[in-house]
Amino acid sequence: PYTSTPDMRQMLDLYSTTAAEANRAPPVPLVAWIHGGGWVSGSRANPPGLLLRLREYGLSLAAIGYRLSGQAVYPAQIDDVRAA
């Protein structure tokens, strides 16, 4: 979790660049992906394949989860993304 609250939605999945792992490169650029769904639905699981392919080009990916509007009142979603 990226916050002190024990909520499974307030987590992120980090996909390291395959180039950095292979070459033991210094820190690399990170792409933050926030799933769609209008704050009402969606999940950080299964980011688009195109984004995952960016790892081949030296970028890492963070798939950010957040509490949905049925669980937390807006702007909690934006606060979650900022915290990540």
C-alpha positions as a Markdown table, in Angstrom:
| # | Residue | x | y | z |
|---|---|---|---|---|
| 1 | Pro | 0.0 | 0.0 | 0.0 |
| 2 | Tyr | 1.1 | 3.6 | -0.7 |
| 3 | Thr | -0.8 | 4.9 | 2.3 |
| 4 | Ser | -1.2 | 4.0 | 6.0 |
| 5 | Thr | -4.8 | 2.8 | 5.5 |
| 6 | Pro | -5.2 | -0.9 | 4.9 |
| 7 | Asp | -7.2 | -0.7 | 1.6 |
| 8 | Met | -6.4 | -3.0 | -1.2 |
| 9 | Arg | -7.3 | -0.4 | -3.8 |
| 10 | Gln | -4.6 | 2.0 | -2.5 |
| 11 | Met | -1.8 | 0.0 | -4.0 |
| 12 | Leu | 0.3 | 0.2 | -7.1 |
| 13 | Asp | 1.9 | -2.4 | -9.3 |
| 14 | Leu | 5.4 | -1.7 | -10.4 |
| 15 | Tyr | 6.7 | -3.1 | -13.7 |
| 16 | Ser | 10.4 | -2.6 | -13.9 |
| 17 | Thr | 12.1 | -2.0 | -17.3 |
| 18 | Thr | 13.6 | -5.1 | -18.7 |
| 19 | Ala | 16.5 | -3.0 | -20.1 |
| 20 | Ala | 17.4 | -1.8 | -16.5 |
| 21 | Glu | 17.3 | -5.4 | -15.2 |
| 22 | Ala | 19.5 | -6.7 | -18.0 |
| 23 | Asn | 22.1 | -3.9 | -17.9 |
| 24 | Arg | 22.0 | -2.9 | -14.2 |
| 25 | Ala | 21.2 | 0.6 | -15.4 |
| 26 | Pro | 20.9 | 3.6 | -13.1 |
| 27 | Pro | 17.4 | 4.9 | -12.2 |
| 28 | Val | 15.1 | 5.0 | -15.3 |
| 29 | Pro | 12.1 | 7.0 | -16.3 |
| 30 | Leu | 8.7 | 5.9 | -14.9 |
| 31 | Val | 5.3 | 6.1 | -16.6 |
| 32 | Ala | 2.4 | 6.4 | -14.2 |
| 33 | Trp | -0.8 | 4.7 | -15.5 |
| 34 | Ile | -4.1 | 5.6 | -13.9 |
| 35 | His | -6.9 | 3.2 | -15.1 |
| 36 | Gly | -10.0 | 4.6 | -16.7 |
| 37 | Gly | -13.6 | 4.2 | -15.4 |
| 38 | Gly | -14.5 | 7.8 | -14.4 |
| 39 | Trp | -13.6 | 7.1 | -10.7 |
| 40 | Val | -16.6 | 4.7 | -10.6 |
| 41 | Ser | -15.1 | 1.4 | -11.9 |
| 42 | Gly | -11.9 | -0.2 | -13.1 |
| 43 | Ser | -8.8 | -1.7 | -11.7 |
| 44 | Arg | -5.0 | -1.4 | -11.8 |
| 45 | Ala | -4.8 | -5.0 | -12.9 |
| 46 | Asn | -3.9 | -5.7 | -16.5 |
| 47 | Pro | -2.5 | -2.5 | -17.9 |
| 48 | Pro | -2.6 | -2.2 | -21.7 |
| 49 | Gly | 0.0 | -4.3 | -23.5 |
| 50 | Leu | 1.3 | -1.2 | -25.3 |
| 51 | Leu | 2.3 | 0.3 | -22.0 |
| 52 | Leu | 4.0 | -2.9 | -20.8 |
| 53 | Arg | 6.0 | -2.9 | -24.0 |
| 54 | Leu | 7.6 | 0.4 | -23.0 |
| 55 | Arg | 9.7 | -1.6 | -20.6 |
| 56 | Glu | 11.6 | -2.9 | -23.6 |
| 57 | Tyr | 12.7 | 0.7 | -24.3 |
| 58 | Gly | 14.0 | 1.5 | -20.9 |
| 59 | Leu | 10.9 | 2.8 | -19.1 |
| 60 | Ser | 9.3 | 1.4 | -16.0 |
| 61 | Leu | 5.5 | 1.4 | -15.4 |
| 62 | Ala | 3.5 | 2.1 | -12.2 |
| 63 | Ala | -0.1 | 1.0 | -12.5 |
| 64 | Ile | -1.9 | 3.0 | -9.8 |
| 65 | Gly | -5.0 | 1.9 | -8.0 |
| 66 | Tyr | -7.4 | 4.2 | -6.1 |
| 67 | Arg | -10.6 | 4.0 | -4.1 |
| 68 | Leu | -13.7 | 4.2 | -6.3 |
| 69 | Ser | -16.4 | 6.8 | -5.8 |
| 70 | Gly | -18.8 | 4.2 | -4.3 |
| 71 | Gln | -16.2 | 3.7 | -1.5 |
| 72 | Ala | -14.8 | 7.2 | -1.0 |
| 73 | Val | -16.3 | 10.6 | -1.8 |
| 74 | Tyr | -14.5 | 12.7 | -4.5 |
| 75 | Pro | -11.8 | 14.1 | -4.4 |
| 76 | Ala | -10.5 | 11.1 | -2.5 |
| 77 | Gln | -9.6 | 9.5 | -5.8 |
| 78 | Ile | -7.3 | 12.4 | -6.7 |
| 79 | Asp | -5.8 | 12.3 | -3.2 |
| 80 | Asp | -5.0 | 8.6 | -3.6 |
| 81 | Val | -3.3 | 9.2 | -7.0 |
| 82 | Arg | -1.2 | 12.0 | -5.5 |
| 83 | Ala | -0.2 | 9.8 | -2.6 |
| 84 | Ala | 0.9 | 7.1 | -4.9 |
